Amino acid sequence: MSSTAQQFTDSGLMMYFKFDQNHDWTIRSLESLDLFLKSLIVTRVMPSIYIFIIFVSLPLNGLAMVTFTCRIREKKPAVIYMSHLACVDLLFILLLPLKIHYELNASNWVFGEAACRLLSASYYGNMYCSVLLMMCMSVDRLLVVVFPIASLNWRSARKATCVCVVVWLLTLAGIVPLLIMNQTTTYQNRITCSDIWADPSIKSYLFVFFVLLCISFVLPLVVILVSYSIIIYVLCTKHDHSSSSSDTRRRAAIMASAVLTEFVLCFVPSNVLLMNNIVSIIKGGNGWDTYPPYMLAACLGSVSVFLDPLLYYYGSSHYRKQICSVFRWVRKAERDIIPLNTITQNLNASKLHCKTNK
């Protein structure tokens, strides 16, 4: 057996599971998964989505990172949480080209076992670090809206930084099982990465990962749903006819609704399907029949990395100003290019006129 990838034949792969009367069904599910991994959805549609994510989210998150770390002097808790969220998204984006190459190459991994583990860990690390940071943001907003005076003593930049450190430590602890267990499998003359788990020793790692998943997803899910529901309710029931406060409440309500919508659409489907897949494997199954729906949900869930800048836009006036300044610079550049083109055309016309006179 190879040290970098589990080597299996069609018959050898089956020896790692208990099949009994379900043996034929298992073979069909493996063949179905293999066809799915080589289908146009995986080899064309999903890479296209990832490429779109890179082109859109890389400049937006890069601008957010510069704005939050360099342009804002007063580091409020919300700014600290958003800067860490932008950092998480950027780390995920930088590793996406490996995922794109893998899927364009018909799910054939060529970068080795270590890179496969790193890619898998980075994906789940991005997901759960983002979820935990969004939970922190929801609690922070809840304190501001519901306890605006009392929260002044509770909220500080130092406490927010300590919370972010704890979030990073929890994320690292959560991806340790993914960094330890073998995730490449050789099947039909190609190496899959995290798609076909056939080593029976992974069940113990998956059990630990499942427990950490519940802590990193179920708890934030409850906290975020409760927090933003209360925030939206309080903002909608406040009666203040001042135009400035009304605009602030409207923006806060939009941000609360946006975070809640992003969380439900991007994280809930993929995590529910992932939990179902892991439970299937822990119970003695193989998870091959439940894996394709999870792959699609995980791909769609990745769009959270360019939805996060929308949260920054409504949550930070400095980020809004930076976005506006970029658009003003683009318009100015376009206006400068037009006269330059006109001058060039006039020069060419005058040269042609001189040549005809000669």
Contacts in CASP RR format, 6 or more apart in sequence:
PFRMAT RR
TARGET T0000
AUTHOR 0000-0000-0000
METHOD contacts of the structure
MODEL  1
MSSTAQQFTDSGLMMYFKFDQNHDWTIRSLESLDLFLKSLIVTRVMPSIY
IFIIFVSLPLNGLAMVTFTCRIREKKPAVIYMSHLACVDLLFILLLPLKI
HYELNASNWVFGEAACRLLSASYYGNMYCSVLLMMCMSVDRLLVVVFPIA
SLNWRSARKATCVCVVVWLLTLAGIVPLLIMNQTTTYQNRITCSDIWADP
SIKSYLFVFFVLLCISFVLPLVVILVSYSIIIYVLCTKHDHSSSSSDTRR
RAAIMASAVLTEFVLCFVPSNVLLMNNIVSIIKGGNGWDTYPPYMLAACL
GSVSVFLDPLLYYYGSSHYRKQICSVFRWVRKAERDIIPLNTITQNLNAS
KLHCKTNK
1 7 0 8 1.000
2 186 0 8 1.000
3 113 0 8 1.000
4 112 0 8 1.000
4 113 0 8 1.000
4 184 0 8 1.000
5 112 0 8 1.000
5 113 0 8 1.000
5 182 0 8 1.000
5 184 0 8 1.000
5 185 0 8 1.000
5 186 0 8 1.000
5 191 0 8 1.000
6 182 0 8 1.000
6 184 0 8 1.000
6 185 0 8 1.000
6 186 0 8 1.000
6 198 0 8 1.000
6 199 0 8 1.000
7 186 0 8 1.000
8 16 0 8 1.000
8 185 0 8 1.000
8 186 0 8 1.000
8 187 0 8 1.000
8 198 0 8 1.000
10 27 0 8 1.000
10 188 0 8 1.000
13 30 0 8 1.000
13 187 0 8 1.000
13 196 0 8 1.000
13 198 0 8 1.000
14 23 0 8 1.000
14 26 0 8 1.000
14 27 0 8 1.000
16 198 0 8 1.000
16 199 0 8 1.000
16 200 0 8 1.000
17 26 0 8 1.000
17 198 0 8 1.000
17 200 0 8 1.000
17 284 0 8 1.000
17 285 0 8 1.000
17 286 0 8 1.000
18 284 0 8 1.000
18 285 0 8 1.000
19 26 0 8 1.000
26 286 0 8 1.000
26 288 0 8 1.000
29 286 0 8 1.000
29 287 0 8 1.000
29 288 0 8 1.000
29 289 0 8 1.000
30 196 0 8 1.000
30 286 0 8 1.000
30 288 0 8 1.000
32 288 0 8 1.000
32 289 0 8 1.000
32 292 0 8 1.000
33 195 0 8 1.000
33 196 0 8 1.000
33 288 0 8 1.000
33 289 0 8 1.000
33 291 0 8 1.000
33 292 0 8 1.000
34 187 0 8 1.000
34 188 0 8 1.000
36 42 0 8 1.000
36 292 0 8 1.000
36 295 0 8 1.000
37 106 0 8 1.000
37 107 0 8 1.000
37 192 0 8 1.000
37 195 0 8 1.000
38 106 0 8 1.000
38 107 0 8 1.000
41 296 0 8 1.000
42 103 0 8 1.000
42 107 0 8 1.000
42 295 0 8 1.000
43 103 0 8 1.000
43 104 0 8 1.000
43 106 0 8 1.000
43 107 0 8 1.000
44 104 0 8 1.000
46 103 0 8 1.000
46 295 0 8 1.000
46 296 0 8 1.000
46 299 0 8 1.000
47 100 0 8 1.000
47 103 0 8 1.000
47 104 0 8 1.000
49 299 0 8 1.000
49 300 0 8 1.000
49 302 0 8 1.000
49 303 0 8 1.000
50 96 0 8 1.000
50 99 0 8 1.000
50 100 0 8 1.000
50 103 0 8 1.000
50 299 0 8 1.000
50 302 0 8 1.000
51 100 0 8 1.000
53 93 0 8 1.000
53 96 0 8 1.000
53 302 0 8 1.000
53 303 0 8 1.000
53 305 0 8 1.000
53 306 0 8 1.000
54 93 0 8 1.000
54 96 0 8 1.000
54 97 0 8 1.000
56 306 0 8 1.000
57 89 0 8 1.000
57 93 0 8 1.000
57 305 0 8 1.000
57 306 0 8 1.000
57 308 0 8 1.000
57 309 0 8 1.000
58 90 0 8 1.000
58 93 0 8 1.000
60 306 0 8 1.000
60 309 0 8 1.000
61 86 0 8 1.000
61 89 0 8 1.000
61 90 0 8 1.000
61 93 0 8 1.000
61 305 0 8 1.000
61 306 0 8 1.000
61 308 0 8 1.000
61 309 0 8 1.000
62 86 0 8 1.000
62 90 0 8 1.000
63 309 0 8 1.000
63 319 0 8 1.000
63 322 0 8 1.000
63 323 0 8 1.000
63 326 0 8 1.000
64 82 0 8 1.000
64 83 0 8 1.000
64 86 0 8 1.000
64 308 0 8 1.000
64 309 0 8 1.000
64 312 0 8 1.000
64 319 0 8 1.000
65 83 0 8 1.000
65 86 0 8 1.000
65 87 0 8 1.000
65 90 0 8 1.000
66 322 0 8 1.000
67 312 0 8 1.000
67 316 0 8 1.000
67 318 0 8 1.000
67 319 0 8 1.000
67 322 0 8 1.000
68 79 0 8 1.000
68 80 0 8 1.000
68 82 0 8 1.000
68 83 0 8 1.000
68 86 0 8 1.000
68 312 0 8 1.000
68 316 0 8 1.000
68 318 0 8 1.000
68 319 0 8 1.000
69 83 0 8 1.000
71 318 0 8 1.000
71 322 0 8 1.000
72 79 0 8 1.000
72 316 0 8 1.000
72 318 0 8 1.000
75 157 0 8 1.000
76 155 0 8 1.000
76 157 0 8 1.000
76 160 0 8 1.000
77 140 0 8 1.000
77 155 0 8 1.000
77 156 0 8 1.000
77 157 0 8 1.000
77 159 0 8 1.000
77 160 0 8 1.000
78 137 0 8 1.000
78 140 0 8 1.000
78 141 0 8 1.000
78 315 0 8 1.000
78 316 0 8 1.000
79 316 0 8 1.000
80 157 0 8 1.000
80 160 0 8 1.000
80 161 0 8 1.000
80 164 0 8 1.000
81 133 0 8 1.000
81 136 0 8 1.000
81 137 0 8 1.000
81 140 0 8 1.000
81 160 0 8 1.000
81 163 0 8 1.000
81 164 0 8 1.000
82 137 0 8 1.000
82 311 0 8 1.000
82 312 0 8 1.000
82 315 0 8 1.000
82 316 0 8 1.000
84 129 0 8 1.000
84 133 0 8 1.000
84 164 0 8 1.000
84 167 0 8 1.000
84 168 0 8 1.000
85 130 0 8 1.000
85 133 0 8 1.000
85 134 0 8 1.000
85 137 0 8 1.000
85 308 0 8 1.000
85 311 0 8 1.000
86 308 0 8 1.000
86 312 0 8 1.000
88 125 0 8 1.000
88 126 0 8 1.000
88 129 0 8 1.000
88 130 0 8 1.000
88 133 0 8 1.000
89 126 0 8 1.000
89 130 0 8 1.000
89 305 0 8 1.000
89 308 0 8 1.000
91 122 0 8 1.000
91 126 0 8 1.000
92 122 0 8 1.000
92 123 0 8 1.000
92 126 0 8 1.000
92 302 0 8 1.000
92 305 0 8 1.000
93 305 0 8 1.000
95 118 0 8 1.000
95 119 0 8 1.000
95 122 0 8 1.000
95 123 0 8 1.000
98 111 0 8 1.000
98 115 0 8 1.000
98 119 0 8 1.000
99 119 0 8 1.000
99 123 0 8 1.000
101 110 0 8 1.000
102 108 0 8 1.000
102 109 0 8 1.000
102 193 0 8 1.000
106 190 0 8 1.000
107 190 0 8 1.000
107 192 0 8 1.000
107 193 0 8 1.000
107 195 0 8 1.000
108 190 0 8 1.000
108 191 0 8 1.000
108 192 0 8 1.000
109 116 0 8 1.000
109 184 0 8 1.000
109 190 0 8 1.000
109 191 0 8 1.000
109 192 0 8 1.000
109 193 0 8 1.000
110 191 0 8 1.000
112 184 0 8 1.000
112 191 0 8 1.000
113 182 0 8 1.000
113 183 0 8 1.000
113 184 0 8 1.000
116 183 0 8 1.000
116 184 0 8 1.000
116 193 0 8 1.000
116 194 0 8 1.000
117 178 0 8 1.000
117 179 0 8 1.000
117 181 0 8 1.000
117 183 0 8 1.000
118 179 0 8 1.000
119 193 0 8 1.000
119 194 0 8 1.000
120 178 0 8 1.000
120 183 0 8 1.000
120 193 0 8 1.000
120 194 0 8 1.000
121 175 0 8 1.000
121 178 0 8 1.000
121 179 0 8 1.000
123 298 0 8 1.000
124 174 0 8 1.000
124 175 0 8 1.000
124 178 0 8 1.000
125 171 0 8 1.000
125 174 0 8 1.000
125 175 0 8 1.000
126 305 0 8 1.000
127 267 0 8 1.000
127 270 0 8 1.000
127 271 0 8 1.000
128 170 0 8 1.000
128 171 0 8 1.000
128 174 0 8 1.000
128 213 0 8 1.000
128 216 0 8 1.000
128 217 0 8 1.000
129 167 0 8 1.000
129 168 0 8 1.000
129 171 0 8 1.000
130 267 0 8 1.000
130 304 0 8 1.000
130 308 0 8 1.000
131 216 0 8 1.000
131 217 0 8 1.000
131 220 0 8 1.000
131 263 0 8 1.000
131 267 0 8 1.000
132 167 0 8 1.000
132 170 0 8 1.000
132 171 0 8 1.000
132 216 0 8 1.000
132 220 0 8 1.000
133 164 0 8 1.000
133 167 0 8 1.000
134 220 0 8 1.000
134 224 0 8 1.000
134 259 0 8 1.000
134 263 0 8 1.000
135 219 0 8 1.000
135 220 0 8 1.000
135 223 0 8 1.000
135 224 0 8 1.000
136 160 0 8 1.000
136 163 0 8 1.000
136 164 0 8 1.000
136 167 0 8 1.000
137 259 0 8 1.000
137 311 0 8 1.000
138 223 0 8 1.000
138 224 0 8 1.000
138 227 0 8 1.000
138 228 0 8 1.000
138 231 0 8 1.000
138 259 0 8 1.000
139 223 0 8 1.000
139 227 0 8 1.000
140 155 0 8 1.000
140 160 0 8 1.000
141 227 0 8 1.000
141 228 0 8 1.000
141 231 0 8 1.000
141 252 0 8 1.000
141 255 0 8 1.000
141 256 0 8 1.000
142 227 0 8 1.000
142 228 0 8 1.000
142 230 0 8 1.000
142 231 0 8 1.000
143 151 0 8 1.000
143 154 0 8 1.000
143 155 0 8 1.000
144 151 0 8 1.000
144 155 0 8 1.000
145 230 0 8 1.000
145 231 0 8 1.000
145 234 0 8 1.000
145 235 0 8 1.000
145 252 0 8 1.000
146 230 0 8 1.000
146 231 0 8 1.000
146 234 0 8 1.000
147 154 0 8 1.000
170 215 0 8 1.000
170 216 0 8 1.000
171 216 0 8 1.000
173 212 0 8 1.000
174 209 0 8 1.000
174 212 0 8 1.000
174 216 0 8 1.000
177 205 0 8 1.000
177 206 0 8 1.000
177 208 0 8 1.000
177 209 0 8 1.000
177 212 0 8 1.000
178 205 0 8 1.000
178 209 0 8 1.000
180 205 0 8 1.000
181 199 0 8 1.000
181 201 0 8 1.000
181 202 0 8 1.000
181 205 0 8 1.000
181 206 0 8 1.000
182 199 0 8 1.000
182 201 0 8 1.000
182 202 0 8 1.000
183 193 0 8 1.000
183 194 0 8 1.000
183 197 0 8 1.000
184 191 0 8 1.000
184 192 0 8 1.000
184 193 0 8 1.000
185 191 0 8 1.000
185 192 0 8 1.000
185 195 0 8 1.000
185 196 0 8 1.000
185 197 0 8 1.000
185 198 0 8 1.000
185 199 0 8 1.000
186 192 0 8 1.000
187 196 0 8 1.000
195 291 0 8 1.000
195 295 0 8 1.000
196 288 0 8 1.000
197 206 0 8 1.000
197 281 0 8 1.000
197 286 0 8 1.000
198 286 0 8 1.000
202 281 0 8 1.000
203 281 0 8 1.000
203 282 0 8 1.000
203 284 0 8 1.000
206 278 0 8 1.000
206 281 0 8 1.000
206 282 0 8 1.000
207 282 0 8 1.000
209 278 0 8 1.000
210 275 0 8 1.000
210 278 0 8 1.000
210 279 0 8 1.000
210 282 0 8 1.000
213 271 0 8 1.000
213 274 0 8 1.000
213 275 0 8 1.000
213 278 0 8 1.000
214 275 0 8 1.000
217 267 0 8 1.000
217 271 0 8 1.000
221 263 0 8 1.000
221 267 0 8 1.000
221 268 0 8 1.000
224 259 0 8 1.000
224 260 0 8 1.000
224 263 0 8 1.000
225 260 0 8 1.000
228 256 0 8 1.000
228 257 0 8 1.000
228 259 0 8 1.000
228 260 0 8 1.000
229 260 0 8 1.000
231 252 0 8 1.000
231 253 0 8 1.000
231 256 0 8 1.000
232 253 0 8 1.000
232 256 0 8 1.000
232 257 0 8 1.000
232 260 0 8 1.000
235 249 0 8 1.000
235 252 0 8 1.000
235 253 0 8 1.000
235 256 0 8 1.000
236 253 0 8 1.000
238 249 0 8 1.000
240 246 0 8 1.000
240 249 0 8 1.000
251 314 0 8 1.000
251 315 0 8 1.000
254 314 0 8 1.000
255 311 0 8 1.000
255 314 0 8 1.000
255 315 0 8 1.000
258 307 0 8 1.000
258 310 0 8 1.000
258 311 0 8 1.000
258 314 0 8 1.000
259 311 0 8 1.000
262 304 0 8 1.000
262 307 0 8 1.000
262 308 0 8 1.000
262 310 0 8 1.000
262 311 0 8 1.000
265 300 0 8 1.000
265 301 0 8 1.000
266 300 0 8 1.000
266 301 0 8 1.000
266 302 0 8 1.000
266 303 0 8 1.000
266 304 0 8 1.000
266 307 0 8 1.000
267 301 0 8 1.000
267 304 0 8 1.000
269 297 0 8 1.000
269 300 0 8 1.000
269 301 0 8 1.000
270 294 0 8 1.000
270 297 0 8 1.000
270 298 0 8 1.000
270 300 0 8 1.000
270 301 0 8 1.000
273 290 0 8 1.000
273 293 0 8 1.000
273 294 0 8 1.000
273 297 0 8 1.000
274 294 0 8 1.000
274 298 0 8 1.000
276 290 0 8 1.000
276 294 0 8 1.000
277 287 0 8 1.000
277 290 0 8 1.000
277 291 0 8 1.000
277 294 0 8 1.000
280 286 0 8 1.000
280 287 0 8 1.000
280 290 0 8 1.000
281 287 0 8 1.000
309 319 0 8 1.000
312 319 0 8 1.000
313 319 0 8 1.000
313 320 0 8 1.000
313 323 0 8 1.000
END
